Amino acid sequence: MDPDFSSAHEADPTSIPAPEAAVVIRARNDAARIALTVLAARALPAIRAVLVLEAGSTDSTRRVAADSGAVLLHDEAELAGYAPLPLLFVDAGRGPAVEEAFVLLAPVAAGAADAAVAVGTGRGDAAARREQRGLARAGFTAAGVLTGEFCVSSAAFAATRPPAGGAGALTGMIIDLMRAGPKVVPVALEAPRAQPGRGLRGRREVSRALRGRRTVPVIDR
């Protein structure tokens, strides 16, 4: 079923026009912070939908997200119904500062890039450093580590299905897009909260993504 955008906010005539997008929030045990992020995103005229992908929470994340007005999704495949909007993935803890993530939306909405990936300062954990080195060898160089936030065109998102698993999902997406030819740009944007370490499992998932991306998707511009 196609998404219902009938409840989209009317633009404030005093605001600066912004490109439209759907905000996607991956959440797990984020009940204490997700409401502020959902409410702040819904208040922005450019945001047509706020979608929460919840995975295995043991707290009230799902209830809080739904009560805040988000659309709960069970699987990333459901995002395909929100084309042709760009998909802006933000951290559940971004809160009232969600508009800062619009720096990721700008190059995608303008057609200057198929994907924009947030890069923060610092060295990150071992998985982040392995990710950075592997992506540099593949031709994607950024002066920092990936924070997990990004924006993709709907065509680029569709072309990177199925994704790599776990901690290597974003790594695999970048490699898929680079092999297919679309432009992926790093954008300076600090994470809204300290990034948790991904441990040995995370390092393995990143390594698997760096090794195992074999299918070259085709982007229909």
N, C-alpha and C positions, 0 to 999 in steps of 0.2 A: 504494500500500500504506500502511495506517495505521501511524504510528510505534509502536514498542514501548517502553512506559514501564515495563516490568516491573523494570528495574534501578534505579528511583528510590530515593533514599536514604530510610531511615527517619528520622523526626524525632527529634531529641535532646529528651528530656522537659524538660531544663533550659533549652532555648532559647526565645526569644520566637516564637510562631507567626507565620508570614509567608505572604502569599498566594503561590500557585504561579505559575510562569511558565516559558517556554522562553527561554533566553539565545541571542541571535543575534550572531555576531561576523563582521563583514566584514573580510577579511584580504587583504593583498597584500604580499609580502616581509616578513612579520612573524615569521619563524622564531625570532628571538632573544627574542621576548617573549610569543608566543601561548600557550606551554605553561603558564606561571604563571596566565594568565587562565582558560584552560580548566579547569585543576586546581582553582583557587579556586572557580569557579562550580559544578563538579561536587560539591564538598564541602558546598554549601549545601543543607539539606533541602528548601527551597522550589523548587529548580530541578529540573524534570522532564526537561529535555533541554538539551544544549549543542550548538549548531549553528554550523558555520563555513561561511560563503560565501566561497570563495576565488576570486580573479580574477587570472589572469595572473602569478602569482608566478614569479620566476626562481630563488628559493632553495628551501629544504626546508620551506616553510610547511605544505604539505598533509601531508607525512609527520609532522611534529612535532605538528600538530593531531590527526591520527588516532591517533598513539601516546599522546597525552594523554587520549584517550577522547572526543573530539568526534565528532559526526556530520558528515561532509562533504557539503555540498549544492552542486549545480552551477548552480542557478537559483533565484531568489526565489520562483518559482511553487510550488516544493516546500514552502515554508513553510505553505501552505494545509493540509497534512496534520497540522499541529500544533495546529489549532483543537480545542477552544475556549480554549486557553491564551492569556493575554496574551503578546506578543512583546516582549522587552526587549533592545534593541540596545545593545551596549556596545563600547567601543574595545578593540582587540586588546591595547593596552598597559595596560589597567586593572590587571591582575595581581591580587595578594592583596586589593586594595581593591575588588573587584567588588561586594561587598555594599553599598558606598556608593551604587551605582546603584539600589538598592531604593527610593530616594526618588522615582524615576520610576515605579516599579511601583505604589506605594501608591494614588494617585488613580485609576488605571485599574482596579485590582482592586476598589476600593471602589465603582466605578460613578460616581465624581464627575467623571470626564473620560473621553473616548474616546481621548485621546492626551496624553502628557506629554513635553515637549521640554526637554532640558538646555540651560541658558543659563549661560555663563561670563562672567567679568569681562574687561576689555580691549577693544580696538577691533577686533581681528581684521585680516585682510587686506582688500584692496579688494573681493573677492567677498563676504566676510562682511558688510562695511558696506553693500554694495548689497542684499544679502539682507535685512538688518535694516530698511533704509529701505523696501524694497518690501513687506515683510510688514506694517510699520506702516501703510502706506497701505491695505492690505487688511484692517486691523483687528486684527492680531496684534502687540501691543506687548510688548517684553521689554527689561529694563534690562541688556542685554548681547548677546553674539553667540551664535549656535547653535554648539555644539561637535560636533554629529553624533550624539550619543547620544540615544535616545528610547525610549518604550514606547507600544505601541498595543494596543487590544483586537483580537481576531481579526477581528471584523466591520469595524472601521475599516481594518485592513490590507487586507482583501479589497476594500473599497470604493474604494481608491486605486490599483487596478491598471488599466491599466499605469502605472508611475511615470514621472515626468520623468527625463531622462537625466543621468548624471554628477553634477557638483557641484550641480545643481539638483534632485536627487531629493527631498531633505527639504523644500525650499522648496515644491515642487509638491504634496507630500503635505499639508502644512499648509494650503495654499490650497484643495485639494480638500475637505478635511474642514470647513473654515470655510464654504465655499459650501454644503455639504450640511447644515450646522446643528450637527454634533457639537461638543462642547466640547474645545478644545485649550488646555492650560495650560503656561506656562513654569515651569520648576523650576530653582532655583539649584543647579548642579553643575559644578564645575570639571573641565576635561578632564584626564586623567591624564598627558598629555604635550603638548609644544608642538605646535600645529596647523600642518601644512605649508601654505605658500601655494598657492593654486589657480591663480594666474597668469591670463593673458588668456583662456585657454580656460574656466577656471572662472567668470570674470565673465560670459562669454557664455552659459554653460549656466544660470547663475542668472537672467540677464535673460530667457532663453528660457522658463524655468519661470514667471517672474512674468508674462510676456505670454501664454503659450500654454495655460494650464489652462482648458479650455472645458467638458469634460464634468462634470456635477454628479452625483456618486455618491449612492446612497440607502443610508442606514444602517438596518439591521434590528436594532433594539435588543431 
